[in-house]
Amino acid sequence: MPRYLLAIFAFAAITQSGCAIHGQARCPSGEQASTNELTYFGTAKPGGVVSPEEWASYLAKSVTPRFPAGLSVWPAAGQWQSAQGSIVKEASFVLSLVYTPSEANEVAIRALVSEYKLQFQQEAVLRVKSHVCVSL
């Protein structure tokens, strides 16, 4: 087996075992197991950018109805590599959601990502999911 394949398999095994450990961790007394989802939405689209008004409308119609308990949003600037290999630099929005892990919430996240990609002709929306413990 080529060395690079062995390295890839070793890396995958280590990172996946880490996910299993964190996913099964118990929260201290007074805290609740939750998911923190950071979702990165690019704003460049054919013919322009997603305007603040379009973003506010998307939040009101697609995100808030699915996650009415609360959310945080902030503007960001970043870059990513397209499917064609070019580096794309653009303004973006980061959406942070903290929710109880469930199949219904996973379906809701996938739906709002799909809606954004379709509505604003996006190639990708980045999701970063972490298992966390929360308290109020």
Backbone torsions as a table, in degrees:
resi	resn	phi	psi	omega
1	MET	NA	130.7	178.7
2	PRO	-59.8	147.5	-177.3
3	ARG	-58.4	-39.8	-177.0
4	TYR	-65.1	-33.9	177.1
5	LEU	-68.3	-40.6	177.6
6	LEU	-60.8	-42.0	178.9
7	ALA	-63.7	-40.8	178.9
8	ILE	-63.6	-45.4	179.6
9	PHE	-64.0	-40.9	179.1
10	ALA	-63.6	-44.6	178.8
11	PHE	-60.8	-45.2	-179.8
12	ALA	-61.8	-42.8	-179.5
13	ALA	-63.6	-42.7	-179.3
14	ILE	-66.7	-46.3	-177.6
15	THR	-68.8	-36.6	179.3
16	GLN	-70.4	-36.1	178.0
17	SER	-67.2	-34.2	176.6
18	GLY	-64.1	-38.7	178.3
19	CYS	-63.9	-41.1	-179.2
20	ALA	-63.8	-41.1	-179.8
21	ILE	-64.2	-48.7	-178.8
22	HIS	-67.0	-36.0	-179.2
23	GLY	-66.6	-25.2	-177.4
24	GLN	-100.6	-1.4	-177.5
25	ALA	-62.6	141.9	176.4
26	ARG	-92.0	147.0	178.5
27	CYS	-88.3	149.6	176.4
28	PRO	-62.5	161.4	177.7
29	SER	-54.5	135.4	179.7
30	GLY	89.3	-3.4	178.2
31	GLU	-118.5	154.3	-177.2
32	GLN	-118.4	136.5	175.6
33	ALA	-66.4	130.3	-179.0
34	SER	-143.9	175.4	174.2
35	THR	-116.0	134.3	172.4
36	ASN	-108.5	117.0	-177.7
37	GLU	-110.2	119.6	172.0
38	LEU	-105.0	122.6	-177.5
39	THR	-122.5	128.3	-174.1
40	TYR	-106.7	118.4	-176.6
41	PHE	-111.7	114.0	175.2
42	GLY	-70.6	157.2	-177.5
43	THR	-113.7	-9.0	178.2
44	ALA	-73.6	135.0	177.7
45	LYS	-145.3	162.4	178.3
46	PRO	-54.9	126.2	177.7
47	GLY	84.7	7.8	178.7
48	GLY	153.7	-145.5	-179.6
49	VAL	-133.9	161.0	174.0
50	VAL	-69.2	120.8	-177.7
51	SER	-77.8	161.5	175.2
52	PRO	-57.1	-35.3	178.9
53	GLU	-68.5	-40.9	177.6
54	GLU	-64.9	-41.2	178.8
55	TRP	-63.6	-45.3	179.0
56	ALA	-60.9	-40.0	178.0
57	SER	-65.5	-42.6	177.5
58	TYR	-60.3	-45.6	178.4
59	LEU	-59.7	-46.3	-177.0
60	ALA	-65.9	-38.3	-174.4
61	LYS	-92.8	-31.6	-173.7
62	SER	-107.8	-37.6	-173.8
63	VAL	-92.1	-55.5	-174.9
64	THR	-56.9	-42.3	178.1
65	PRO	-61.1	-30.6	-179.1
66	ARG	-85.1	-27.9	-177.5
67	PHE	-134.1	66.1	-175.4
68	PRO	-71.1	-14.6	-177.5
69	ALA	-68.5	-21.8	177.3
70	GLY	145.6	161.3	180.0
71	LEU	-162.8	163.1	173.3
72	SER	-127.8	145.1	-180.0
73	VAL	-138.2	141.2	172.6
74	TRP	-146.9	151.6	177.5
75	PRO	-76.2	151.0	179.2
76	ALA	-145.5	168.5	173.0
77	ALA	-132.3	136.1	-178.2
78	GLY	-159.1	-168.3	177.5
79	GLN	-148.0	158.8	178.4
80	TRP	-153.4	164.5	-179.8
81	GLN	-102.7	124.5	-178.5
82	SER	-72.2	169.6	177.3
83	ALA	-61.6	-25.1	178.5
84	GLN	-85.6	-4.3	176.5
85	GLY	96.4	-3.8	-179.3
86	SER	-82.8	150.3	176.8
87	ILE	-87.0	124.6	-178.7
88	VAL	-111.0	122.8	176.2
89	LYS	-107.3	131.3	-178.8
90	GLU	-160.0	159.8	171.6
91	ALA	-72.0	153.0	180.0
92	SER	-150.5	175.0	173.0
93	PHE	-121.8	141.4	174.2
94	VAL	-109.3	127.7	177.7
95	LEU	-109.3	125.3	177.2
96	SER	-111.7	124.9	176.5
97	LEU	-124.6	136.3	172.6
98	VAL	-119.0	122.7	-174.5
99	TYR	-148.9	163.0	175.7
100	THR	-73.4	129.2	-179.6
101	PRO	-61.4	129.2	176.9
102	SER	-162.4	159.7	177.0
103	GLU	-64.0	-38.1	179.8
104	ALA	-62.2	-41.5	178.4
105	ASN	-68.9	-36.0	176.6
106	GLU	-63.4	-43.1	177.5
107	VAL	-62.2	-40.9	-180.0
108	ALA	-63.8	-42.9	178.3
109	ILE	-62.5	-46.8	-179.9
110	ARG	-60.1	-39.0	-179.6
111	ALA	-66.3	-44.3	-178.4
112	LEU	-69.3	-31.7	174.6
113	VAL	-66.1	-46.4	179.4
114	SER	-60.7	-42.6	179.2
115	GLU	-61.5	-43.3	-179.8
116	TYR	-63.6	-46.4	-179.5
117	LYS	-59.9	-42.0	180.0
118	LEU	-70.3	-49.3	-176.1
119	GLN	-63.1	-38.5	-174.5
120	PHE	-112.5	15.7	175.1
121	GLN	51.8	54.0	-179.1
122	GLN	-96.5	140.8	175.9
123	GLU	-73.7	-35.8	-175.3
124	ALA	-154.4	155.4	168.5
125	VAL	-132.3	124.1	-177.1
126	LEU	-84.1	132.2	174.8
127	ARG	-115.7	134.0	174.4
128	VAL	-127.2	113.7	-174.8
129	LYS	-110.9	130.4	178.5
130	SER	-127.6	143.9	173.9
131	HIS	-89.2	126.5	-174.0
132	VAL	-134.9	167.6	172.0
133	CYS	-115.0	133.6	-177.1
134	VAL	-127.3	156.2	172.7
135	SER	-147.0	153.3	178.6
136	LEU	-113.3	NA	NA
